[in-house]
Amino acid sequence: MHALFSLRASSLIGIAVAALWGAPTLACDKAALTAKYPALVGRTVRLAQDGESPPYAFRDAGNFETMRGLDNDLAVATFSCLGMKTETKIGKWSGLLPAVIAGQADVMWNNLYYTPIRAQQVDFVTYVLASTGALVKAGNPKKITALTDTCGIKGVAGLGTVEEVLLHKASDACVAAGKPALEIATYPDKPSGMRLVQAGRADLMLTDGGFAGNVAKTNGAEFAQAFLIKTNYKVGPGITRTFAGLQPAIADALQEIQADGTMKELMVKYGVDPSLMLPVEGFTQ
């Protein structure tokens, strides 16, 4: 049983709906993992996600009571490998980690960056690098292949994001080289940025690399990913320290899921570049 719950401002407000899931394909030695972590078998882990972060964790368009996405699928497979059940708690992204810290959820698995500050309050298991992607019209009419190709174009990014900073740095570099500056605009949400590209009011949209890759994969008639920039940020679930044995168990299960190629298959499925994959690593500080 995989149940969907709701969180608001880090507070549980009740059951939204319960949804039956088909048994996931187990890419692991379940017998060995359950023997290593017998205290976890049969227990329920409370999984915090926002339900609106494609390609990581989002509601299925055909069945709003069902969660999909790279992070969601990896989480379901991981806990199935450990013989555990899951309850998904839905809330605003900004409230998910506070919910784990407050004891209202056990794991935030929703495109969460590891930082030493966050690791003061929760444990982490990381397995992928964060990235920035450049979304353009299908066919890449301006032939943009890197930030150095952006002089004189119209670029758009989320207000106050690292991508907006990247555009301004690229513009400054263009001016310093005697080339035209970028015309930079911001958007309040990703759909707004996509509409600017569609309408020709922007030549390029800088955004999360997984999101850009997913849009290019699922809507290739209108969009393409021009290039990908790898960051130094490691990504993975933030895990409560009150659930004994959970963090090392997640790390062990993910190592098996990664080693047999299942993690790569899921990344390809959701349009996330497999070159972003990292060796599984645990952090307790």
C-alpha positions, 0 to 999 in steps of 0.5 A: 500500500502506498498512501498519499497524505497532505502537509501544509506549512510542515503540518500534517492535515490528514489523509487525502487518498490511499492508492494501490501500487503495482509491485515495483521491479526490485533491482536488488538482493531483497533477501540479503537487505532484509536480513541485514536490516530486519528491524526495518522489515514491514515498517512504514516510512513517511515520504515527503514530496511536493507532487509538482516537481517534474521530472522528480516527483509529480502526480500522474496526469491520468491518475491524480492519486498516483505519484510518478517521477525519478525521485519517487520511483527510486524511493518506491524501489528502495523501500520495496527492496528493504521490505518496507511500506511507504506513505507519501505526504504531499506539501509545498516543497519549502515545507518538506524538510521542516516536516522531516526535522519536526518528525512529521515525515521520515524522508524528503526525497524531492530534488534536495541538494546536500549542504553542510547546513542542512546536514546539521539536522538530517542525514543524506544519501546522495547519488546524482549531481545537480545541473542547469539546462538550457531550454530552447525552441526545437531545432535550436534556431540560434545554434546555442551550444554553450553560455559563450554563445549567448551574447546578444540573445534574449535569455530568461531565468527564474527570479532570484535563482542561480540561473539568473546569476549565470545569465548576468555573468555571461552577459558581463563576459560578453561585454568584456569581450566587446560583444553585445550584452544579453537581454535578460528577463525573469519568470515567476514559474517554469511554465511562464518561462516556457511560454516566453520561449514558445512565443519567441520572447526569449531565445533561451531559458536557463532552468534545472537540468533535469526539468529541461531534459524532461521537457525536451524528451516529452515535448520534442516538437516544441523544445530542445535542450541546448546544453547542460552545465554540471554543478558541484551540488550533490542531490539525494534524500534528507533522512530523519535521525530518529529512524534507526538504521534507515540512512545506511539501509537506503544507501545500501539499497541504492547502491544495488539499484545503481549497480544493476543499471536500474537507476540509469534506466530511470534517469533516461526514462525521465530525461535526466542525463545519466552522466550526472550519476554519482557513486552513492554516498552517505552524509551524517554531517 
